[in-house]
Amino acid sequence: MSVIQLTRRRFLRNTGGMLAGTLLFAAGPIALLSPTKSWALPMQAFDDIQGKTLLVFSRHLYPHKGLEDAVYALVVKDLDAAAAKDPAVKKLLVDGVAELTKAGWLTQSPEAQLETVKALAGKPFFEKVRATAVVSLYSNDMAYAYFGYGGGQGDAGYIFNGFNDLTWLPDPPASASGPVPTV
């Protein structure tokens, strides 16, 4: 009887893929939340190429210059979890990624990739990724740090603490922020 040594690498290779990256902006708000510059996302339902394709696709859906891939990886994490639970979701996503892979989508220019994304608008694959991405991408501490959203500010919330601060918009008119309420 032979003994097979199960290393972490072999375990991850047999259970799916691994999406990994490095935080590029070492002094940025996202890097300050992270204990290391490197991140890794083990996947249950997807392989490495599928995970990378979904990450790039998500970035095209909600592009933010300077927003780290680690934040977009949270979209892939949620898609992977949904695919691991539901075979129909897995088929939808794997088939969608397979079509993109067959066309060499990851090797295309960002402009060509974006045209493909636009052509898929309204199709089930597009809608599944879009619907997951909008929640995953904007509901986490890393995105909050990038956008300057402080989250819950105790019981007072934002009523006296910057609720009317629209500095994250390009050139907002002063009237768009409104007055600070008084009690």
N, C-alpha and C positions, 0 to 999 in steps of 0.2 A: 504494500500500500504506500503510495507516494503522498507526500505532504506538499501542498501548494501554499507558499507563503503569500498572504494577502497584504499587499502594501496599499497605502492610501491611493497611490496613482492607479494601481490595478483595479481597486474598488471603484474609483470614480470613472475609469474607462469603461468598466462593465455596467455601470448604473446609468450611464448617459454621458453628457459632455461636461465641459468645464469652460466657462467664460471667464477670462481674466484680463486684467489691465493694470495700469499704473495711473495714479493721480498726477496730472501734468502740472497743475498750479499748486506747488508745495506750500505757498503762503496764502492761498485762497480760502474762502469761508468753508468750503467743503473739506479741504485738507485739514483744517483745524478740528473738524469733527471726527476725523479718522485717526486711529492710533498708528497706522502705517501708510506709506504711499501706494502700496500694492493692494489690489482687491481681487477676489476670486468668487465665482458663483458656480457651485456645483449644480448640475441640471439632472433631472430624473427622466424627462421625456425627450429632450433634444440633444443632438450632438453639437460639437463646437461650431460647425458651419451654420447650422440652423440657429443657434443662439446668436452668433455674430450677425447673421442676416436680419433677424428680428430686432436686434439692437440698432443697426443702421437704418432699418425701415422706420423704427420709432423716432429716430433722430430726424428723419425727413418729415414725419408727421408733425412733430413739435420741435422745430429747430430753435436752439438757443446757443448762440455763439459763446463759447467758453464754459458751457455746462458740461461737466465731466461725464464720461461714459459710465462711470459708476452709478450715476443717477438713472441713466437710461437702462442700465442692467437690472434695475428694480422692476422695470416693465417686463423684461425677459423672465425674471424670477416669477412674476405673477402669471405670465402666460404659460410658463413651464408647469407651475402648480396646477393650473386649470387643465392643461393637457394631460398631466399625470392622473387627474381624477376622472376625466371624461374622455372616453375614446373618440367621441364625435368631434370634440374640440381639438384633440391631438391630430386627427385626420385632416381637419380643416387647415390647421396651421402647418402641418408637415407638407401637405399638398401645395399650399400657397408658397411656402419656401422652396419646394422642389421646382415649381414653375419659374421662380426667380433664379434659382441656381442653374437650371437648364439654359437660361438665357445669358448666363455669365454676369448676373446683375451686380455682384460684389466687385467685379473688376471694371465695371463701367465708371465713367466720370460721374461726379455728384449731380451734374445737370441731367445726364441721361437717366440716372437712378430716379431723380425727382419726377421726370416725365412718366416713368413707369408707375411710380406711386400714384400720380394724378390719374393715370388711366385705370387704376384699380379702384378708385373712389366709388363707394357704394356697394362694392362686392363683399360677400361675407367675410373673406379673409381680411380685407382692409378694415371693415367695421369692427371685427373682433379685436384686432390690434389697436385700432384707434380708441375704442371704448375702454380697453384695459389701460392703455397708455395715459389717457387723460386723468385717470384716477391715480395710477401708480406714480406717475411722474410728478404730480403736483401735491401729493399728500405725504410728504416725508421731510424729515429734518434737513437733509442735504439740499433739497430744492428750496426749502424755506430760507436756509442760509444764503444760497445763491441769489435769490430774489429779494432778500432783505425783509422777509416776513418773519415777525417775531413769534408767531403762533399765539396761543393763549397767554395773555399777560395778567394772570391771576384773575381775581373776581372782577376787576375793573375793565378787563378786555381792552379794546382800543378806543373807547369813547373819549378818554383824555390822553391817549398815548399814541398819536400818529395815525388814527384811522383815516384822516383826510390827507395823508402824505402820498402823493402820486408820483414820487420821484422815479419810480421804476418805469414810467411811461416816457417816451421821448417828447419833450417840450409840452407838458400838459398845461392848459391854461389855468390860471390861479382860481378861476371860478369853478373849475371841475372838482376841486377838493372840498369846497363848501366850508361853512364856518364850524368852529369847534363848539359843540353844545355846552351850555352851562347848566348847572344844577341849582 
